[in-house]
Amino acid sequence: MWTKFIRSFLIMMVIASVVMPSSKAVGAEPIDIDVKTIINDMTLEEKVGQLFIVHVYGQTPTDPVYEQINMNNNRGGKNIKEVIENYHIGGIIYFNWTDNIGTPLDATQVNALSNGIQEISVENGGIPLFVSTDQEGGTVARVTHPATELPGNMAVGATRAIEYAHQSAEILGKELHALGINMNFAPTLDVNVNPANPVIGIRSFSEDPELVTDLGVAQIQGYQDQQVMATAKHFPGHGDTDVDSHYGLPIIEKDLETLFEEDIAPFKEAISAGVDAIMPAHIVVPALDDSGLPATLSKPILTDLLRDELGFTGSS
């Protein structure tokens, strides 16, 4: 749970300079607001809230929520509307287990939820929210039948076809946009060189950095062509681990030359291609930061390398 909290916080830190795309679902009127003016008028508490993308429960903004406090004591939790109003959050991430997206998918429900969320945020003087999910295709897909169910990255990589990578992202992006989801935590740009990798594996296009780069950039363009923010993950590269960072803390023992040639290369090209967001990995990389801190908490990795050396500033 703590790892998920830190990761959510740092995703927002990395993309803090990103300009919000259209936040309304298909068929809704666009929101015309001056984001910079709103930010200048925010309190410190409101600005802190903008750093967070959080999960919320329910299929509508006002669904009742109950939080398990201990084995014998339940109390009412805050519904989506209350979370937005109380904490001034910057975004929401949809999951199936939070009941935001059902299986099978009810597109009308998700579209209405997305529009309701944006209306509540704007009515409370806020900025339209990042409405996000993980829709990689394959084993990581929150939006399922009757939406298009596409194969994951390994299958796309096996085709070695840039046009198929672009088309798959266009299809996924178009369907996400129709649901009011304006940010996707995809594509995965990890170069999976370790066959014992328990968390990336078939989510990677290839063990070849050049192929990962070509197909990853194509997917980034496909998503962003559909007005959905793409997120390159997991920087600086989660492909050479035998530990799942959801449950442990992998240590990547590589020299700088290998890191830049093998793991960082796809991210460098993604930045050049204008990727909107980058998700850091919860991994320790001593060659980049010898403090023992994971990339998610590392100034040498997130600021000195990602922002200053590689030039990532978000979209403009």
N, C-alpha and C positions, 0 to 999 in steps of 0.2 A: 504493500500500500504506500509506504514512504517513497519507494522508487517511482511509483506512478505519479505521486504528487510532485516530486522534484522534476520529473520529465515534463509534466504539463506546464510547470512554472517556467522552465528554461526554453521550451518551445516558444512561449510568448516573448521571452527576452530576446531570442534570436531574431524573431520576425517583427520586433517592435517598430521598425521603420517601414514596414510594408503598408502600401496604400490599400484600403479596403475596396474590393470589387463590388459589383452589384449584389445586394444582400437579399433582395426579394425573390420569391419563387416565380416561375413562369406564370404569366397571366396577371401578375400584380402590378400596380402602379409603382414606378421607380421612386426612391426616396431622394429628395433634393435637400441636402443639409451641408453646412459649412463645418467640416470635421475639425479643422484647426482652431476655429473660434471656440467650439465646444471644449476642446482640450485645454485651451488657455483659461477657460472659466471653471475648470474642474478643481475640486479640492484634492489634497494629497491622497485621501482615502479613495476617492474615485479613480485617481490615476493608478494607484496600486491595483485596484480591482481590474483595470484594463489589462494588466499583465497576465491574467489567468484565463485559460480555457478549462472548463470544468465539465464533468458529467452530471447529468440531472435525470430524474426519474419521471416517467409518465408519457402518455401519448398526446396530452394537451397541456397547455401552460398551467392549468389549474387543477390537474389531477391530484388527489390526496396522496401523500407520501408518508411512509412510516419507517423510522430508522431503528435498527436493532441496537440497543444500548448494552444490554447484557442478556443472559439466557432467560431472565424472568421479568424484564422491564422494557416495554416499548413506549416511545413517545412520538408525537407527530413531528415529522420532518418538514422542511420547507419545500413547497412545490416550485416549479420552474419560474413562475411569475414572481414569487417571493425571493428567490435566489437573485434574479436580475435586479429587483428593486432594492434589496438589502445590501448586495455586495458589488454592484456596478461592474460586473464581469465583462471581460473582453470577448469571450466566446464560449460556445458550447460544443461538446463532442457527443455525437450520437453513437449509441451501442444498441445491440439487440437485448442484452441482459438488463439494460435500464428501461426497456420497453418503449424506447423512442421509435425504433424501427421493428415492426413485427416480422415474423416468418410464418407464412408468406407475407410479402410486402403489401401494404395498403397505401398506394401512392397518394390518394386523396388525404389520408390522415397525416402523412409525413409532410406533405405540402402545406396543409393547414397549420401544423405545428410550427413549421419554419416561419411562415408569415406571421403567426401569432407572437412568436418570440421577438421578431424584428419590430413589430408594432409596439410591444410592451417596452422594449429598450428605447425606442425613439420617443414614446409618450412620456418617459421618465427623464427626458433630457439627455439621453445617452447617444452613443454612436451605434449604428447598425453593427450587429455582432458577426464574428466569425462563426459560421455554423459548419461544423467539420465532421468527418468520419474517416475510417480506414477502409478504403475501397481499392485494394491492389488488384483484385481478381484472384482466382484460384482459392487457396485456403484462407485468405484474409479478405473477406467480403461481407460487409454488413447489409448491403442491399442485395437481396436475392430474388428468387422467383416471385412474381412473373417478370421481373426486370431481367436484362440480359446477363447471363452467367458466363463469364469469360474465363479461359484458363489463366493460370498464374504466369509469373515471369519466366520460369524455366522452360515452359512450353513455348512461350513467345520467343525466347532466346534460341530455342532449337530451330526455329524457322530462319534465323539470321536475317530477318526481313525488317528493315526500318519502316516500311509502309505499314506492316501489320502492327508494329508497336504503336505507331501514330494512330491508326484506325481504332485499335482497342481502347486507347485512352480517350479518343473522341467519343466513342460510344458510351463509355463509363461516365465521362464528363457531362455529356448531354443529359443523361438520366439523372445524375446528381443535381445538375442545375435545375431540372424540372421539379425536383423535390425541395428546392430552396437551400441546398447544401452548397456553400460557396468556397469550401476549402477541403482538399483531399490530402490525407497523409500518405501520399504515394507520388512518385515511384520509389522503390527500393533500389539504391545504387551501390549496394554492397557487392563486392567482388568475392564470391564464395569459393575461396581456395582451400578451405578445410572441409573435407567430407564428413567430419564428425560434428560439424556445426549444428546445434540442436534448435536454433531459433531462426536462422536465415534459410539455408538449404534451398528448397525449390522456390523460395521467394526471390532469389537472385536470378538475373538473366544468364549469368555465365561466370566461369572462373577467368575469363579473358577480359582485362580492363577495357580494351578498345571496344569490344562488343557491348559490354555494359554501358559504356559511354554513349555509343551511337543509339542504342535502343532506349536508354534512359532519357536522353535529350529529346528523342522523338515523342516519348510519352509526355514529357513536360509540356512540349508544344501542343500536343493533342488536348491535354486538360485545359491549358490556359486559352486555347482557341475557343473553348466552350464557356469561358468566363468562370472557370473554377481554378482556384489557386492550387498549384502543384507544390509538393513538399519533397525535396530530395532527402533521403534518409539512408543510413544512420551515420552521420558525420563524426569522425573522420574515416569510418569504415568498420563494419561489424562482420566482415566476411571470414576472417581468420580467427575464429574463436571455437572453443569446445565447451563453453559455458553459456547458458541462457541468461542474459542480463536482466530478465524479469525476476530471477531468483538468486542470482549471484553477481559477482563483479569480475568480469573477464579482464585479463591483463594481456595486452598485445605487445609481444617482445619482438619488435622489428626495428631495423635501422631506418634512418630518415630517407635514404635513397629508395629503399623498397616501399616504404609507406607512400611516397609521392608517386612512384611509378605504378603501384598496384592498387592502393586503396583511395588515395586522394584525387587521382586523375579524373574519375568520373564527376566528382563534385566541382572540380575546377572548371570543367567544360559546361556543367550545368549552370554555374554562375555566369559564365560568358554568354550562355543562351538565355539568360534572364529569368532563372527560376525565382518564384515568388518567395519561397520559404525553405529553410533547411532545419531538419530535426537532428539534434546531437544524439550520440550514442552514450549509454551509461557504461562506458568502458575506460580502463586506465591504459594510457599510451605513454610509457616512460620516455620515449625518444622525443615526444612533443612536450611533455610536462612531467618532470621528475618529482613532483610534490606528492604523488600518490592519489591526487584527486581525479575523479572520472571526468571525461570530456564535458559532461553536462554542467560541471561546476568549475571548469578550468578557464581562466583568463588567457593563458598562453594559447589555448586551442580555439576558444570561441571569439576572442578579441584579436589577439596578436596574429593568429594564423587565418582564421575564417574572414574576419572583417578587414584587417589591415593588409595582410599579405595576398590573400586571394581576392579581396575587393568586394565581398558580399555586403550589400546595403539594402537588400530587399527590392521590390519593384517600385517603379516611379511613374 
